Amino acid sequence: MSSYKKILFDLDGTLTASEPGIFACLKHALRYFGIEEENEDKLRLMIGPPLGQSFCDMYGFSEQEAAIALEKYRERYTVTGIFENSVYEGIPELLDTLCKKGCDCILATSKPEPFAKRILEHFDIGKYFAYVSAGDMAQKQCEKEDIIRKALAGANVADKSQAVMVGDRKYDIIGAKRCGIDSIGVLYGYGDLKELQEAGATYIAEQVSDIEKIIFGD
C-alpha cells in the first residue's frame, strides 16, 4: 500500500473541466468594461489563481474594478456558469477506489466554498470527500498555500509524508511545496508540463489513471 493516505485535490482542471462556464463568465465580466476578449489562451491563464487578482494581473484593473468584475462574473456564474462544467472521465472511479483503499480525499480549491460544494454535490462526488477547504466569497483567504494549510489542519493531517496535493497549475505545486507536502501535477487540465516541472512537481500524471498508479506505487 502507498504511504499516501491524505489525498488533496484541486477542483477546476483536476476534478472537473470547467472551462466552458468560466470562459463565458469571464467574457461577460470583461464586456461590462468594454473588453471583447477572444483570446482563450489568455482566459485559460485565469483558471487557478483567485479571480480578483487575475483581473488585476491580466487586465491592469484596480482593486475596485476587480471587485466589480468579480461581481459581474458571479452574476452569470451563480445561475448558469457553475454547471457549464463536467467531471473528467475516470475521476468518480478514482475517488471511489481511493476511499475503498482507506485514503481520505480532501478538496483544496481557491474557488469560494459555496460554489465548490454545489459543484461536488451536483456531480455526486461530494460523498467521497472527508473535508473541503476552499476560498471565501470576499477572496481574502484564497491563496493556495493558505487553502492547503487549512486542509491539512481541518483533516487532522499529523504526518505530512502521508499527504499529497493533486493539481493542474503551478499554484497547486508551489502551495504544496510551501506546506511541506508532495505534489502530483496533472497534464489533462489547464497547466502544461513546463509550468508544472518548473514549479517543482514531485510527480507528473498525464491522465487520470496515472494518479492512482502514483499514489499506490504501481
Helices and strands as residue ranges (DSSP letters): E 6-9, E 16-17, H 19-32, H 40-44, H 51-59, H 63-77, G 81-83, E 86-87, H 91-100, E 104-112, H 113-122, G 126-128, E 129-135, H 144-154, G 160-162, E 163-167, H 170-178, E 182-186, H 193-199, E 203-205, H 208-216
